[in-house]
Protein backbone atom coordinates (compact mmCIF):
# COMPACT_ATOMS: atom_id res chain seq x y z
CA UNK A 1 0.00 0.00 0.00
CA UNK A 2 2.69 2.45 -1.02
CA UNK A 3 2.02 5.87 -2.50
CA UNK A 4 1.95 4.20 -5.92
CA UNK A 5 -0.89 1.95 -4.80
CA UNK A 6 -3.07 4.31 -2.78
CA UNK A 7 -5.09 7.00 -4.51
CA UNK A 8 -4.76 10.45 -2.96
CA UNK A 9 -8.45 10.81 -2.17
CA UNK A 10 -9.38 13.25 0.60
CA UNK A 11 -11.63 12.17 3.44
CA UNK A 12 -15.23 13.35 3.16
CA UNK A 13 -18.42 12.37 4.91
CA UNK A 14 -19.10 9.95 2.02
CA UNK A 15 -18.31 6.45 3.20
CA UNK A 16 -16.20 3.86 1.46
CA UNK A 17 -16.66 0.11 1.37
CA UNK A 18 -13.30 -0.01 3.15
CA UNK A 19 -10.74 2.67 3.89
CA UNK A 20 -8.35 3.94 6.54
CA UNK A 21 -7.19 7.54 6.90
CA UNK A 22 -5.08 9.33 9.50
CA UNK A 23 -6.27 12.90 10.04
CA UNK A 24 -3.64 13.95 12.58
CA UNK A 25 -1.87 12.57 15.63
CA UNK A 26 -3.48 9.21 16.44
CA UNK A 27 -6.86 10.15 15.00
CA UNK A 28 -7.85 7.57 12.41
CA UNK A 29 -11.02 7.24 10.35
CA UNK A 30 -11.93 3.68 9.36
CA UNK A 31 -14.78 2.83 7.00
CA UNK A 32 -15.83 -0.80 6.96
CA UNK A 33 -19.05 -2.60 6.01
CA UNK A 34 -21.13 0.56 5.89
CA UNK A 35 -19.93 1.81 9.28
CA UNK A 36 -17.66 4.74 10.05
CA UNK A 37 -15.35 4.32 13.03
CA UNK A 38 -13.12 7.05 14.44
CA UNK A 39 -10.28 6.13 16.76
CA UNK A 40 -8.83 8.50 19.38
CA UNK A 41 -10.32 11.80 18.16
CA UNK A 42 -7.99 14.76 18.72
CA UNK A 43 -9.73 17.71 17.09
CA UNK A 44 -8.45 20.75 19.01
CA UNK A 45 -6.41 23.44 17.26
CA UNK A 46 -2.75 23.77 18.30
CA UNK A 47 -2.78 23.89 22.10
CA UNK A 48 -0.32 23.84 25.01
CA UNK A 49 -1.71 21.43 27.61
CA UNK A 50 1.17 22.02 30.01
CA UNK A 51 3.02 18.73 29.86
CA UNK A 52 2.08 18.00 26.23
CA UNK A 53 1.96 20.44 23.32
CA UNK A 54 -0.10 20.06 20.17
CA UNK A 55 1.66 21.69 17.23
CA UNK A 56 -0.93 21.42 14.44
CA UNK A 57 -4.66 20.80 14.20
CA UNK A 58 -6.37 17.99 12.28
CA UNK A 59 -5.89 17.84 8.51
CA UNK A 60 -9.66 17.84 7.95
CA UNK A 61 -12.49 19.41 9.91
CA UNK A 62 -15.33 17.66 11.69
CA UNK A 63 -17.62 18.28 8.73
CA UNK A 64 -15.43 16.08 6.54
CA UNK A 65 -15.28 13.37 9.19
CA UNK A 66 -19.05 13.51 9.59
CA UNK A 67 -20.96 11.47 12.13
CA UNK A 68 -19.22 8.40 13.52
CA UNK A 69 -21.18 5.22 14.11
CA UNK A 70 -18.53 4.04 16.56
CA UNK A 71 -15.79 5.95 18.37
CA UNK A 72 -12.87 3.93 19.71
CA UNK A 73 -10.93 5.45 22.62
CA UNK A 74 -7.72 3.61 23.46
CA UNK A 75 -7.37 5.70 26.64
CA UNK A 76 -8.77 8.95 27.92
CA UNK A 77 -6.15 10.44 30.27
CA UNK A 78 -3.74 11.92 27.72
CA UNK A 79 -4.78 14.83 25.48
CA UNK A 80 -2.74 13.50 22.56
CA UNK A 81 -5.27 10.65 22.36
CA UNK A 82 -8.44 12.44 23.46
CA UNK A 83 -8.47 16.22 23.60
CA UNK A 84 -11.29 18.61 24.48
CA UNK A 85 -13.02 18.74 21.09
CA UNK A 86 -12.31 15.05 20.58
CA UNK A 87 -14.02 14.19 23.84
CA UNK A 88 -17.11 16.16 22.81
CA UNK A 89 -17.10 14.37 19.45
CA UNK A 90 -16.75 10.97 21.14
CA UNK A 91 -19.60 11.59 23.56
CA UNK A 92 -21.95 12.48 20.69
CA UNK A 93 -21.43 9.10 19.02
CA UNK A 94 -24.11 6.43 19.40
CA UNK A 95 -21.39 3.91 20.40
CA UNK A 96 -18.19 4.69 22.29
CA UNK A 97 -15.90 1.77 23.10
CA UNK A 98 -13.17 2.31 25.70
CA UNK A 99 -11.20 0.39 28.33
CA UNK A 100 -13.18 -0.09 31.56
CA UNK A 101 -11.48 2.64 33.62
CA UNK A 102 -11.90 5.15 30.79
CA UNK A 103 -15.52 4.14 30.22
CA UNK A 104 -16.29 4.86 33.88
CA UNK A 105 -14.73 8.31 33.66
CA UNK A 106 -16.34 9.18 30.31
CA UNK A 107 -19.85 8.05 31.25
CA UNK A 108 -22.65 7.61 28.75
CA UNK A 109 -22.64 6.42 26.00
CA UNK A 110 -19.41 4.58 26.82
CA UNK A 111 -19.29 0.80 26.65
CA UNK A 112 -16.39 -0.83 28.53
CA UNK A 113 -14.30 -3.18 26.43
CA UNK A 114 -11.88 -5.53 28.17
CA UNK A 115 -8.99 -7.15 26.33
CA UNK A 116 -10.26 -10.16 24.34
CA UNK A 117 -13.92 -9.17 24.74
CA UNK A 118 -15.96 -8.37 21.62
CA UNK A 119 -18.66 -5.81 20.85
CA UNK A 120 -20.98 -6.58 17.94
CA UNK A 121 -23.08 -4.06 16.04
CA UNK A 122 -26.85 -4.59 16.22
CA UNK A 123 -26.94 -5.39 12.49
CA UNK A 124 -24.37 -8.14 13.04
CA UNK A 125 -22.13 -6.78 10.30
CA UNK A 126 -19.36 -5.38 12.48
CA UNK A 127 -17.32 -6.75 15.39
CA UNK A 128 -14.75 -4.92 17.49
CA UNK A 129 -12.51 -6.88 19.85
CA UNK A 130 -10.44 -5.19 22.52
CA UNK A 131 -6.80 -6.30 22.64
CA UNK A 132 -4.03 -5.59 25.15
CA UNK A 133 -1.59 -2.68 24.98
CA UNK A 134 1.33 -1.58 27.16
CA UNK A 135 1.96 2.17 27.24
CA UNK A 136 5.67 2.04 28.01
CA UNK A 137 8.69 -0.23 28.56
CA UNK A 138 8.35 -3.87 29.60
CA UNK A 139 10.13 -3.26 32.91
CA UNK A 140 8.18 -0.11 33.82
CA UNK A 141 6.69 0.18 37.29
CA UNK A 142 2.94 -0.36 37.41
CA UNK A 143 0.62 2.31 38.76
CA UNK A 144 -1.87 1.78 41.59
CA UNK A 145 -4.38 0.27 39.14
CA UNK A 146 -1.84 -2.23 37.83
CA UNK A 147 -1.10 -0.59 34.47
CA UNK A 148 1.97 0.87 32.77
CA UNK A 149 1.24 4.60 32.63
CA UNK A 150 -2.53 4.01 32.42
CA UNK A 151 -5.01 1.46 31.11
CA UNK A 152 -4.80 1.30 27.31
CA UNK A 153 -6.33 -1.07 24.80
CA UNK A 154 -6.06 -1.66 21.08
CA UNK A 155 -8.78 -2.87 18.76
CA UNK A 156 -9.34 -5.53 16.11
CA UNK A 157 -12.13 -4.64 13.67
CA UNK A 158 -13.79 -7.39 11.66
CA UNK A 159 -16.68 -7.61 9.21
CA UNK A 160 -17.59 -10.36 6.77
CA UNK A 161 -16.00 -9.70 3.39
CA UNK A 162 -13.79 -6.87 4.70
CA UNK A 163 -10.13 -6.75 5.70
CA UNK A 164 -9.42 -7.50 9.36
CA UNK A 165 -7.90 -4.34 10.83
CA UNK A 166 -5.79 -3.98 13.96
CA UNK A 167 -5.45 -0.59 15.68
CA UNK A 168 -2.63 -0.72 18.20
CA UNK A 169 -3.41 2.22 20.46
CA UNK A 170 -0.42 3.44 22.46
CA UNK A 171 1.27 0.07 22.67
CA UNK A 172 5.06 -0.24 22.89
CA UNK A 173 5.25 -4.03 23.28
CA UNK A 174 6.22 -6.43 20.49
CA UNK A 175 5.42 -9.29 22.85
CA UNK A 176 1.80 -8.12 22.89
CA UNK A 177 1.81 -7.75 19.09
CA UNK A 178 2.97 -11.36 18.81
CA UNK A 179 0.20 -12.51 21.17
CA UNK A 180 -2.42 -10.69 19.09
CA UNK A 181 -1.20 -12.37 15.90
CA UNK A 182 -1.29 -15.78 17.60
CA UNK A 183 -4.80 -15.33 19.01
CA UNK A 184 -6.50 -13.41 16.18
CA UNK A 185 -4.72 -14.84 13.16
CA UNK A 186 -4.11 -12.92 9.95
CA UNK A 187 -4.26 -9.13 10.18
CA UNK A 188 -4.92 -7.64 6.75
CA UNK A 189 -4.40 -4.00 7.73
CA UNK A 190 -2.35 -2.80 10.72
CA UNK A 191 -2.80 0.72 12.09
CA UNK A 192 0.25 1.22 14.29
CA UNK A 193 0.71 4.13 16.70
CA UNK A 194 4.40 5.03 16.57
CA UNK A 195 6.28 8.32 16.93
CA UNK A 196 8.51 7.05 19.76
CA UNK A 197 6.58 9.27 22.16
CA UNK A 198 8.77 10.36 25.06
CA UNK A 199 8.17 12.41 28.21
CA UNK A 200 11.27 13.00 30.38
CA UNK A 201 9.34 12.49 33.62
CA UNK A 202 8.09 9.04 32.59
CA UNK A 203 10.37 5.98 32.69
CA UNK A 204 13.56 7.97 32.16
CA UNK A 205 12.33 9.35 28.85
CA UNK A 206 12.20 5.90 27.25
CA UNK A 207 9.63 5.40 24.44
CA UNK A 208 5.99 5.13 25.47
CA UNK A 209 4.88 3.98 22.02
CA UNK A 210 6.45 2.10 19.12
CA UNK A 211 9.62 3.49 17.62
CA UNK A 212 9.85 3.53 13.84
CA UNK A 213 12.04 0.43 13.95
CA UNK A 214 9.69 -1.42 16.29
CA UNK A 215 6.72 -0.43 14.11
CA UNK A 216 8.43 -2.13 11.17
CA UNK A 217 9.10 -5.16 13.38
CA UNK A 218 5.45 -5.21 14.48
CA UNK A 219 4.35 -5.16 10.84
CA UNK A 220 6.57 -8.18 10.18
CA UNK A 221 5.24 -10.05 13.22
CA UNK A 222 1.67 -9.37 12.13
CA UNK A 223 2.40 -10.27 8.52
CA UNK A 224 0.13 -7.43 7.43
CA UNK A 225 0.29 -6.58 3.73
CA UNK A 226 -1.09 -3.09 4.46
CA UNK A 227 0.29 -0.86 7.19
CA UNK A 228 -0.88 2.61 8.23
CA UNK A 229 1.26 4.45 10.78
CA UNK A 230 -0.43 7.05 12.98
CA UNK A 231 0.60 8.98 16.12
CA UNK A 232 3.82 10.33 14.59
CA UNK A 233 3.00 13.89 13.56
CA UNK A 234 1.67 17.04 15.18
CA UNK A 235 2.78 16.79 18.83
CA UNK A 236 5.94 18.01 20.54
CA UNK A 237 6.65 14.75 22.39
CA UNK A 238 6.76 12.62 19.24
CA UNK A 239 10.49 12.10 18.69
CA UNK A 240 10.25 10.29 15.34
CA UNK A 241 8.16 11.15 12.30
CA UNK A 242 7.06 9.86 8.94
CA UNK A 243 10.56 10.03 7.42
CA UNK A 244 11.93 7.85 10.21
CA UNK A 245 9.11 5.37 9.62
CA UNK A 246 9.79 5.20 5.88
CA UNK A 247 13.49 4.65 6.53
CA UNK A 248 12.78 1.85 9.02
CA UNK A 249 10.36 0.06 6.69
CA UNK A 250 12.83 0.43 3.80
CA UNK A 251 15.63 -1.00 5.96
CA UNK A 252 13.40 -3.96 6.86
CA UNK A 253 12.57 -4.56 3.19
CA UNK A 254 8.84 -3.97 3.65
CA UNK A 255 8.44 -0.41 2.36
CA UNK A 256 5.86 -1.65 -0.14
CA UNK A 257 3.45 -2.38 2.72
CA UNK A 258 3.48 1.18 4.06
CA UNK A 259 0.74 3.66 3.22
CA UNK A 260 2.19 7.01 2.21
CA UNK A 261 -1.09 8.87 1.76
CA UNK A 262 -1.04 12.45 3.11
CA UNK A 263 -2.86 13.21 6.34
CA UNK A 264 -6.58 13.57 5.70
CA UNK A 265 -6.45 11.27 2.65
CA UNK A 266 -7.60 7.69 2.34
CA UNK A 267 -5.27 4.75 2.29
CA UNK A 268 -7.20 2.47 -0.04
CA UNK A 269 -6.77 -1.28 -0.31
CA UNK A 270 -4.72 -2.61 -3.22
CA UNK A 271 -6.98 -3.97 -5.95
Secondary structure as the mmCIF struct_conf table of DSSP 4:
data_model
#
loop_
_struct_conf.conf_type_id
_struct_conf.id
_struct_conf.beg_label_comp_id
_struct_conf.beg_label_asym_id
_struct_conf.beg_label_seq_id
_struct_conf.end_label_comp_id
_struct_conf.end_label_asym_id
_struct_conf.end_label_seq_id
TURN_TY1_P TURN_TY1_P1 UNK A 3 UNK A 5
BEND BEND1 UNK A 6 UNK A 6
STRN STRN1 UNK A 10 UNK A 10
BEND BEND2 UNK A 13 UNK A 14
HELX_LH_PP_P HELX_LH_PP_P1 UNK A 15 UNK A 16
BEND BEND3 UNK A 17 UNK A 17
STRN STRN2 UNK A 18 UNK A 24
TURN_TY1_P TURN_TY1_P2 UNK A 25 UNK A 26
STRN STRN3 UNK A 27 UNK A 32
TURN_TY1_P TURN_TY1_P3 UNK A 33 UNK A 34
STRN STRN4 UNK A 35 UNK A 39
BEND BEND4 UNK A 40 UNK A 40
BEND BEND5 UNK A 46 UNK A 46
STRN STRN5 UNK A 47 UNK A 48
BEND BEND6 UNK A 50 UNK A 52
STRN STRN6 UNK A 53 UNK A 54
BEND BEND7 UNK A 56 UNK A 56
BEND BEND8 UNK A 59 UNK A 60
HELX_RH_AL_P HELX_RH_AL_P1 UNK A 62 UNK A 65
BEND BEND9 UNK A 69 UNK A 69
STRN STRN7 UNK A 70 UNK A 73
BEND BEND10 UNK A 74 UNK A 74
BEND BEND11 UNK A 76 UNK A 78
TURN_TY1_P TURN_TY1_P4 UNK A 79 UNK A 81
BEND BEND12 UNK A 82 UNK A 82
HELX_RH_AL_P HELX_RH_AL_P2 UNK A 84 UNK A 92
BEND BEND13 UNK A 93 UNK A 94
STRN STRN8 UNK A 95 UNK A 98
HELX_RH_AL_P HELX_RH_AL_P3 UNK A 100 UNK A 106
TURN_TY1_P TURN_TY1_P5 UNK A 108 UNK A 109
STRN STRN9 UNK A 110 UNK A 112
TURN_TY1_P TURN_TY1_P6 UNK A 115 UNK A 116
STRN STRN10 UNK A 118 UNK A 120
TURN_TY1_P TURN_TY1_P7 UNK A 122 UNK A 123
BEND BEND14 UNK A 124 UNK A 125
STRN STRN11 UNK A 127 UNK A 132
BEND BEND15 UNK A 135 UNK A 136
TURN_TY1_P TURN_TY1_P8 UNK A 138 UNK A 139
HELX_LH_PP_P HELX_LH_PP_P2 UNK A 140 UNK A 142
TURN_TY1_P TURN_TY1_P9 UNK A 144 UNK A 145
BEND BEND16 UNK A 146 UNK A 146
BEND BEND17 UNK A 148 UNK A 150
STRN STRN12 UNK A 153 UNK A 158
TURN_TY1_P TURN_TY1_P10 UNK A 160 UNK A 161
BEND BEND18 UNK A 162 UNK A 162
STRN STRN13 UNK A 165 UNK A 167
BEND BEND19 UNK A 170 UNK A 170
HELX_RH_AL_P HELX_RH_AL_P4 UNK A 174 UNK A 184
BEND BEND20 UNK A 188 UNK A 188
STRN STRN14 UNK A 189 UNK A 193
TURN_TY1_P TURN_TY1_P11 UNK A 195 UNK A 196
TURN_TY1_P TURN_TY1_P12 UNK A 200 UNK A 201
BEND BEND21 UNK A 202 UNK A 202
HELX_RH_3T_P HELX_RH_3T_P1 UNK A 203 UNK A 205
BEND BEND22 UNK A 208 UNK A 209
HELX_RH_AL_P HELX_RH_AL_P5 UNK A 212 UNK A 222
TURN_TY1_P TURN_TY1_P13 UNK A 223 UNK A 223
BEND BEND23 UNK A 225 UNK A 225
STRN STRN15 UNK A 226 UNK A 230
BEND BEND24 UNK A 231 UNK A 231
BEND BEND25 UNK A 233 UNK A 234
STRN STRN16 UNK A 235 UNK A 235
TURN_TY1_P TURN_TY1_P14 UNK A 236 UNK A 237
HELX_RH_AL_P HELX_RH_AL_P6 UNK A 242 UNK A 252
TURN_TY1_P TURN_TY1_P15 UNK A 253 UNK A 253
HELX_RH_3T_P HELX_RH_3T_P2 UNK A 255 UNK A 257
STRN STRN17 UNK A 258 UNK A 258
HELX_LH_PP_P HELX_LH_PP_P3 UNK A 261 UNK A 262
TURN_TY1_P TURN_TY1_P16 UNK A 263 UNK A 264
STRN STRN18 UNK A 265 UNK A 265
STRN STRN19 UNK A 267 UNK A 267
HELX_LH_PP_P HELX_LH_PP_P4 UNK A 268 UNK A 270
#
